[in-house]
């Protein structure tokens, strides 16, 4: 009986701590969109949902990011829709819109600057074949290590660890994310596309 009571207390404390952590991050984040915190998620700790992006015509979307927690964020697009080939959309990559994703900070430093057709970006799968997270990987090269193994050297790393479409925000940093549709793809009208950012799991 006593063990059961202890377990209930522990669960209650965990729930309260999770709620407190979520509330604190919600209060600190003051940019566009909404920041969700899932402390117990093994795959995604923070998810930043910014808003819809129209990839069917040229245009520019700008989002303000401020008060982000110190974590390694990957910025990209949540794409939802049915693949025309009948396979998962992260395998078929059905959108080839040319997009430029630029992130600058309050000092006007360029943190991220990536451009290219989305079908050449990285499409990350999920259990749902009709959904994918699309982001840009940074460039690097293999380098030999003294012990005979091979390591990875990241190339072109920018301030705040900007690499590809990822970066490590400073808690006091204020960032401007600009998403420019350079060359549209009419096929994008069959999909729901939202700008988003997310981090890894447990920290």
Number of C-alpha atoms within 10 A of each C-alpha: 6 7 8 9 10 11 12 12 12 12 12 12 12 13 12 12 13 16 14 12 15 17 13 12 17 16 11 15 19 16 18 15 15 14 23 17 22 17 17 13 13 11 12 16 18 25 19 23 18 20 16 14 18 18 26 17 15 15 15 15 15 15 17 16 21 21 19 24 18 12 17 18 22 25 25 23 23 23 22 18 18 16 20 13 11 10 13 21 26 22 15 14 21 21 23 19 23 19 21 19 23 18 25 17 21 12 9 10 13 17 25 26 17 18 19 16 17 21 17 15 17 16 23 14 16 13 8 11 17 18 23 24 24 26 24 21 14 15 12 13 10 11 11 11 10 7 6 7 9 12 11 11 12 13 12 13 16 15 16 18 15 22 24 24 23 24 22 19 24 16 14 13 14 18 24 19 20 18 21 20 23 18 17 19 19 12 14 19 14 15 19 16 23 19 22 23 22 23 20 16 14 13 10
